[in-house]
Amino acid sequence: MEKKKLKDYPSILSVSDIQAILGIGRRQAYELVNSGSFHVARAGRRIMVSKTVFLAWLKGSANQS
């Protein structure tokens, strides 16, 4: 199976999307989103992350608004 390109992901990422992008396990993905490293939004049990914010964090940008 071919790996998805970043541009193919939706503008709002799920924990599963982050897991796939980084190539990490489910537990590590949940630890990351709960670490406070970047802003997450929660709707019930669902955790959502803006792709823009996530990519800024991934690139090490200081401005993560």
DSSP file (Angstrom, degrees, kcal/mol; ACC not computed):
  #  RESIDUE AA STRUCTURE BP1 BP2  ACC     N-H-->O    O-->H-N    N-H-->O    O-->H-N    TCO  KAPPA ALPHA  PHI   PSI    X-CA   Y-CA   Z-CA
    1    1 A M              0   0    0      0, 0.0     2,-0.2     0, 0.0     0, 0.0   0.000 360.0 360.0 360.0 136.7    0.0    0.0    0.0
    2    2 A E        -     0   0    0      1,-0.1     2,-0.3     0, 0.0     0, 0.0  -0.520 360.0-113.1 -78.1 142.7    1.3    3.5   -0.9
    3    3 A K        -     0   0    0     -2,-0.2     2,-0.1     1,-0.1    -1,-0.1  -0.561  34.4-113.6 -75.2 137.0    1.8    6.0    1.8
    4    4 A K        -     0   0    0     -2,-0.3     2,-0.2     1,-0.1    -1,-0.1  -0.396  27.9-121.6 -67.9 145.3   -0.6    9.0    1.7
    5    5 A K    >   -     0   0    0      1,-0.1     3,-1.7    -2,-0.1     4,-0.4  -0.577  22.2-114.2 -84.2 153.3    1.0   12.4    0.9
    6    6 A L  G >  S+     0   0    0      1,-0.3     3,-1.4    -2,-0.2    -1,-0.1   0.858 116.1  58.5 -55.6 -37.9    0.5   15.2    3.4
    7    7 A K  G 3  S+     0   0    0      1,-0.3    -1,-0.3    -3,-0.0    -3,-0.0   0.716  98.1  61.9 -67.1 -18.7   -1.6   17.2    0.9
    8    8 A D  G <  S+     0   0    0     -3,-1.7    -1,-0.3     2,-0.0    -2,-0.2   0.585  85.2  92.8 -83.7 -10.6   -4.1   14.3    0.7
    9    9 A Y  S <  S-     0   0    0     -3,-1.4     4,-0.1    -4,-0.4    42,-0.0  -0.514  85.5-103.0 -81.0 152.4   -4.9   14.5    4.4
   10   10 A P        -     0   0    0      0, 0.0    -1,-0.1     0, 0.0    -2,-0.0  -0.202  30.6-107.9 -68.4 166.6   -8.0   16.6    5.5
   11   11 A S  S    S+     0   0    0      1,-0.1    40,-3.0    39,-0.1     2,-0.5   0.706 111.7  54.9 -71.0 -19.5   -7.5   20.1    7.1
   12   12 A I  E    S-A   50   0A   0     38,-0.2     2,-0.3    39,-0.1    38,-0.2  -0.971  84.3-151.9-115.3 118.6   -8.5   18.6   10.5
   13   13 A L  E     -A   49   0A   0     36,-3.8    36,-2.2    -2,-0.5     2,-0.2  -0.631   2.3-148.8 -93.7 146.2   -6.4   15.6   11.5
   14   14 A S     >  -     0   0    0     -2,-0.3     4,-2.1    34,-0.2     5,-0.2  -0.527  36.4-101.3 -97.1 172.9   -7.4   12.8   13.7
   15   15 A V  H  > S+     0   0    0     32,-0.5     4,-2.5     1,-0.2     5,-0.1   0.881 125.5  55.5 -62.3 -37.0   -5.1   10.8   16.0
   16   16 A S  H  > S+     0   0    0      2,-0.2     4,-2.2     1,-0.2    -1,-0.2   0.879 106.0  50.9 -62.9 -37.9   -5.1    8.1   13.4
   17   17 A D  H  > S+     0   0    0      2,-0.2     4,-2.7     1,-0.2    -2,-0.2   0.932 111.0  47.5 -64.1 -45.4   -3.9   10.6   10.8
   18   18 A I  H  X S+     0   0    0     -4,-2.1     4,-2.3     1,-0.2     5,-0.2   0.900 110.3  53.5 -62.4 -40.9   -1.1   11.8   13.0
   19   19 A Q  H  X>S+     0   0    0     -4,-2.5     5,-1.7     1,-0.2     4,-1.4   0.922 112.1  44.2 -58.9 -45.7   -0.1    8.2   13.7
   20   20 A A  H  <5S+     0   0    0     -4,-2.2    -2,-0.2     2,-0.2    -1,-0.2   0.903 112.2  51.8 -68.0 -42.1    0.1    7.5    9.9
   21   21 A I  H  <5S+     0   0    0     -4,-2.7    -2,-0.2     1,-0.2    -1,-0.2   0.918 119.1  35.3 -61.5 -44.4    2.0   10.7    9.1
   22   22 A L  H  <5S-     0   0    0     -4,-2.3    -1,-0.2    -5,-0.2    -2,-0.2   0.632 103.1-127.9 -87.3 -14.4    4.6   10.1   11.8
   23   23 A G  T  <5 +     0   0    0     -4,-1.4     2,-0.2    -5,-0.2    -3,-0.2   0.900  62.7 134.2  68.6  40.0    4.7    6.3   11.4
   24   24 A I      < -     0   0    0     -5,-1.7    -1,-0.2    -6,-0.2    -2,-0.1  -0.690  57.8 -91.7-116.7 170.2    4.2    5.7   15.1
   25   25 A G     >  -     0   0    0     -2,-0.2     4,-2.2    -3,-0.1     5,-0.1  -0.267  36.8-106.5 -77.6 167.5    2.0    3.5   17.2
   26   26 A R  H  > S+     0   0    0      1,-0.2     4,-2.3     2,-0.2     5,-0.2   0.909 119.0  51.0 -60.8 -45.0   -1.4    4.3   18.5
   27   27 A R  H  > S+     0   0    0      1,-0.2     4,-2.3     2,-0.2    -1,-0.2   0.919 110.7  48.5 -61.3 -44.5   -0.3    4.7   22.1
   28   28 A Q  H  > S+     0   0    0      2,-0.2     4,-2.3     1,-0.2    -1,-0.2   0.884 109.4  53.6 -63.2 -38.5    2.6    7.1   21.0
   29   29 A A  H  X S+     0   0    0     -4,-2.2     4,-2.3     2,-0.2    -2,-0.2   0.919 110.5  46.1 -63.5 -43.8    0.1    9.1   18.9
   30   30 A Y  H  X S+     0   0    0     -4,-2.3     4,-1.6     2,-0.2    -2,-0.2   0.887 111.2  52.4 -67.1 -38.1   -2.2    9.6   21.9
   31   31 A E  H  < S+     0   0    0     -4,-2.3     4,-0.4    -5,-0.2    -2,-0.2   0.903 110.3  49.9 -61.6 -40.5    0.7   10.5   24.2
   32   32 A L  H ><>S+     0   0    0     -4,-2.3     3,-1.3     1,-0.2     5,-0.6   0.943 111.0  46.0 -64.3 -49.2    1.8   13.1   21.7
   33   33 A V  H 3<5S+     0   0    0     -4,-2.3     3,-0.4     1,-0.3    -1,-0.2   0.780 115.8  47.6 -68.6 -24.0   -1.6   14.7   21.3
   34   34 A N  T 3<5S+     0   0    0     -4,-1.6    -1,-0.3    -5,-0.2    -2,-0.2   0.444  92.2  82.6 -91.3  -0.4   -2.1   14.7   25.1
   35   35 A S  T < 5S-     0   0    0     -3,-1.3    -1,-0.2    -4,-0.4    -2,-0.2   0.667  97.7-122.9 -79.0 -16.9    1.4   16.2   25.7
   36   36 A G  T   5S+     0   0    0     -3,-0.4    -3,-0.1    -4,-0.4    -2,-0.1   0.596  71.9 130.9  84.2  10.3    0.5   19.8   25.2
   37   37 A S  S   <S+     0   0    0     -5,-0.6     2,-0.3     1,-0.1    -4,-0.1   0.780  78.9   5.6 -67.5 -26.9    3.0   20.2   22.4
   38   38 A F  S    S-     0   0    0     -6,-0.2    -2,-0.2    -5,-0.2     2,-0.2  -0.966  94.2 -80.0-151.7 163.5    0.4   21.7   20.1
   39   39 A H        -     0   0    0     -2,-0.3    11,-0.4    25,-0.3     2,-0.3  -0.449  44.7-176.2 -71.8 133.5   -3.2   22.8   20.4
   40   40 A V        -     0   0    0     -2,-0.2     2,-0.4     9,-0.1     9,-0.2  -0.935  14.9-145.0-124.8 153.0   -5.9   20.1   20.1
   41   41 A A  E     -B   48   0B   0      7,-3.0     7,-3.2    -2,-0.3     2,-0.4  -0.922  12.9-154.0-115.1 144.6   -9.7   20.4   20.1
   42   42 A R  E     -B   47   0B   0     -2,-0.4     2,-0.4     5,-0.2     5,-0.2  -0.960  15.9-178.3-122.4 136.9  -11.9   17.9   21.6
   43   43 A A  E >  S-B   46   0B   0      3,-2.3     3,-1.9    -2,-0.4     2,-0.4  -0.883  74.1 -54.3-129.2  98.0  -15.5   17.0   20.8
   44   44 A G  T 3  S-     0   0    0     -2,-0.4     0, 0.0     1,-0.3     0, 0.0  -0.575 122.3 -20.1  66.6-124.0  -16.6   14.4   23.2
   45   45 A R  T 3  S+     0   0    0     -2,-0.4     2,-0.3    -3,-0.1    -1,-0.3   0.531 115.7 104.9 -91.2  -7.4  -14.0   11.6   22.9
   46   46 A R  E <   -B   43   0B   0     -3,-1.9    -3,-2.3   -32,-0.0     2,-0.5  -0.580  56.7-156.0 -80.4 133.9  -12.8   12.8   19.5
   47   47 A I  E     -B   42   0B   0     -2,-0.3   -32,-0.5    -5,-0.2     2,-0.4  -0.939  13.4-174.4-110.8 128.9   -9.5   14.6   19.4
   48   48 A M  E     -B   41   0B   0     -7,-3.2    -7,-3.0    -2,-0.5     2,-0.4  -0.953   8.2-169.8-128.0 144.3   -8.9   16.9   16.4
   49   49 A V  E     -A   13   0A   0    -36,-2.2   -36,-3.8    -2,-0.4     2,-0.2  -0.998  28.8-116.7-133.9 132.6   -5.8   18.9   15.3
   50   50 A S  E  >  -A   12   0A   0     -2,-0.4     4,-2.6   -11,-0.4   -38,-0.2  -0.494  20.1-137.8 -65.0 133.1   -5.5   21.5   12.7
   51   51 A K  H  > S+     0   0    0    -40,-3.0     4,-2.8     1,-0.2     5,-0.2   0.879 104.3  54.6 -60.6 -37.6   -3.2   20.3    9.9
   52   52 A T  H  > S+     0   0    0    -41,-0.4     4,-2.0     2,-0.2    -1,-0.2   0.930 110.6  44.4 -61.7 -46.3   -1.6   23.8    9.8
   53   53 A V  H  > S+     0   0    0      2,-0.2     4,-2.2     1,-0.2    -2,-0.2   0.912 114.5  49.8 -65.1 -43.3   -0.8   23.7   13.5
   54   54 A F  H  X S+     0   0    0     -4,-2.6     4,-2.7     1,-0.2    -2,-0.2   0.927 111.4  47.5 -62.9 -45.3    0.5   20.2   13.3
   55   55 A L  H  X S+     0   0    0     -4,-2.8     4,-2.2     2,-0.2    -1,-0.2   0.867 110.0  53.2 -66.6 -35.1    2.7   20.9   10.4
   56   56 A A  H  X>S+     0   0    0     -4,-2.0     5,-2.7    -5,-0.2     4,-0.6   0.922 111.7  46.2 -63.0 -43.1    4.1   24.0   12.0
   57   57 A W  H ><5S+     0   0    0     -4,-2.2     3,-1.0     3,-0.2    -2,-0.2   0.921 111.5  51.9 -62.9 -44.1    4.9   21.9   15.1
   58   58 A L  H 3<5S+     0   0    0     -4,-2.7    -2,-0.2     1,-0.3    -1,-0.2   0.867 111.1  46.9 -62.0 -37.3    6.5   19.2   12.9
   59   59 A K  H 3<5S-     0   0    0     -4,-2.2    -1,-0.3    -5,-0.2    -2,-0.2   0.552 116.4-115.5 -81.7  -7.9    8.7   21.8   11.2
   60   60 A G  T <<5 +     0   0    0     -3,-1.0    -3,-0.2    -4,-0.6     2,-0.1   0.686  54.4 165.7  83.1  18.9    9.7   23.3   14.5
   61   61 A S      < -     0   0    0     -5,-2.7    -1,-0.2    -6,-0.2    -2,-0.0  -0.447  34.0-149.1 -69.5 139.7    8.0   26.7   13.9
   62   62 A A  S    S+     0   0    0     -2,-0.1     2,-1.1     1,-0.1    -1,-0.1   0.811  83.7  74.8 -76.8 -31.1    7.6   28.9   17.0
   63   63 A N        +     0   0    0      1,-0.1    -1,-0.1    -7,-0.1    -2,-0.1  -0.723  53.2 157.4 -89.4 100.2    4.5   30.6   15.6
   64   64 A Q              0   0    0     -2,-1.1   -25,-0.3     1,-0.1    -1,-0.1  -0.217 360.0 360.0-116.5  43.0    1.8   27.9   16.0
   65   65 A S              0   0    0    -13,-0.1    -1,-0.1   -12,-0.0   -12,-0.1   0.479 360.0 360.0 -73.4 360.0   -1.4   30.0   16.1
